[in-house]
Amino acid sequence: MRSPSPPSSSPTAEPGAAELLRVMTTTLREQMSLFAYRGFIEPLLPAGLSVTDEGDGPLFVLTLWATTPFLADWVRDNYGEALTRVGAAALGRDVRDLRVVVQPRPAGSVPVAVLRDGDDGVAAAVDVGAAAGRAAPGADAAPTDRRLAGTGDGVAADDVRVVPLPTRRSGPRPGCRLDPRYSFDTFVTGPANQMAYSAAWQVAERPGARYSPLFLFGPTGLGKTHLLHAIGHETLGRHPGLRVALLSAEQWVNEFIADSHGKRFDAFRRKFRDDVDVLLIDDIQFLAGKAQSQDEFFHTFNALYEAHKQIVVTSDRYPHEIAGLEDRLKTRLQWGLVTDMRPPDADTRKAILLKKAVDLGCALPYDVLDFVAASVTTSVRALEGALVRLAAYAQLTR
């Protein structure tokens, strides 16, 4: 094994960590099964790319972050050679010229930025949190270590211009009921939910521009609520100035009744018509049979739609199949895009189990994974519940 040496005085124009990982994962996705790729390769994050000057040529060291120590160990043991092979191919070099280091992501770290500077096309990646002090005027001083954070021995920090990326908000916004566990990053896609996922993503990218309203429907436990929260998180991350409101139809009814009893009609209407840019309503079927709540939602819907604001609604059935819902509401809910979510196929169920196993920090043998995926087919919620019970039983009984 080569030992690191001082960085080369003439940096080479090579892709940064983020770009290199993107090329590698694109290649591996075509070579691996869907559930293995999404369970172990997709969660990896770029931490840094360094170049050291060896006697027989440069040695590139790619550092990757895994979300948990369990994932880091598993990737090193089972996919280390594959990562090195496709990484070296992406660099146009021999496998001996690249070392891939996989380690758990440090607490409090933030995403990395790909840096490019000068005519030489120097490229590298740094931990934005460690370097932002040197990039932002008036910020605290950067660490005294002049090498790029997270890369170990590598390109000197003075060789690049630090360009920090804006960080995303990861927690719920005050006044907006968002669950931090539900994001696009934690949602596992497959043929049964790909259209719904893509539509939700486009809505978060450009709220109100397309697919308003967006109506997601399907049996319980398939991820409709997850996508609803993911839209809220992604919208706030991309458009911090927008006002997002997420609530269930039951919460809508309860707030409407409370404000009606207090004769606060104007406050209620202002809250959901004037002070909202993105309205996310879960389980709209709960409005069935509630005439006054439906009437208020009808006028709120019209006000938001005419103002080109975003509306996303979920239900357990198609709009026209919701008994007790007024026809004028059924019609309006179909003005935008209506897409269903179906139970996941076998590969998607395996991918969900692998991702959940990584989150739980438990090893899941493939024969057990196949058995659980084949036995629980009704919903994602039931699938995750089965794995949690299995993991708890194994831990308690050893």
C-alpha positions, 0 to 999 in steps of 0.5 A: 500500500502506498504511503501519502506524500506531500502534494504535487506542486503542479495539480492535475485537472481531474474531477472533484469528489462530487463529480467523480462520485456521480460518474461512479454511481451512474456506472454502478447503477447499471451493474448492480441490482436495484435494491443493492444499489439503493441500499448501499451505494446511493446513500454515499456522500462525497467528502473529498478528493486529494492528489499526492505525488508518488514516485511512479505517478500521482495517487488519487485518494477519494474519501466518501462518507456513509450515513452510519458506521454499519454502512461504512463497514459494509461498503468497504467489505463488499463494494470497495473493489467495485468502487475503486474499479469504476473510479479509476476508469472514470479518472482514466487511470489504473486501479493502483492510482486510486484509493477509495476511503469510506468512513462514517459521516462526521457529526455536524458536517454539511454537503461538499462543494465542487471547486474549480479554479484557474486556467489549469482547471484544478478541481477538488471538494471540501467540507463547506462547514470547515472552509466557509470561514475563509470564504465569507467576509466577516466569518470566523477564521478557518481552521489552521490546517491548510489542507482541504477539510475531509481529504487528509493529505492532498491539495493545499487549500491555497490552491483553490478558491472556496465556493460554499454551497447554500445549506438546506434547512433540515428541520420543520419550519415554525408553524409548519408541521413537517416531519424531518424523517420524511424527505426525498432522500429517504424515499425509495422509488420503484415502478409503482411510485416513480411517476408520483415521485417525479411529479412531487419533485417537480412541484418542489422545484417550481411550486405553482408552475406545473401540476397545481393541484397535484393529487396523489392517491392510493391505499394506506401505507404506500408513502403518500404522506412521506411525499407530502412532507418531502415536498414541504422540506424541498420547497423550503430548502430551494425557496426559503421565502415561500410559506408552506402549510401542511396539515391533514384534512382532519386538522383543517376541519378542527381548525375551521370549527375552532375559528368558527366558534370564536367567530375568527373567520377572517383570521382563518381565511387569511391564514390559508389564503393570503399567508400560504404559498404552498398548501399540502393537505393529507387525506382529503377524503376526511372532508366527505360529508362535512358541508361547511368545511368543504365549502371553506376549502372550495373557496380557499382552493379557488383563491390559491389556484387563481393566485398561481399558488401550489396545492397538493392533496392526498387521498386513499382513492380517486377523486370521483370515488370519494363518496360524500365529496361535492362534485365541484370539489371532485372536478377541481381536484382533477384540474392538475395532475392525478397520479396513483401509488401502488404497492411496491414490487419485489425489488423495491421492497428489498431496497426499502428493507435494505435502507431501513436496515441501514438506518437501524444499524442491523445486518440483514442477510440476503436470505432473510431479506428475500423472505421478508420481502416475499412475505410482506407485500401489502404496504411499505408501512407493514414492511418497515414494521416487520423489519423493526419487529424482527430486528428488535426480537433478534437484539433482545433474544440474541 
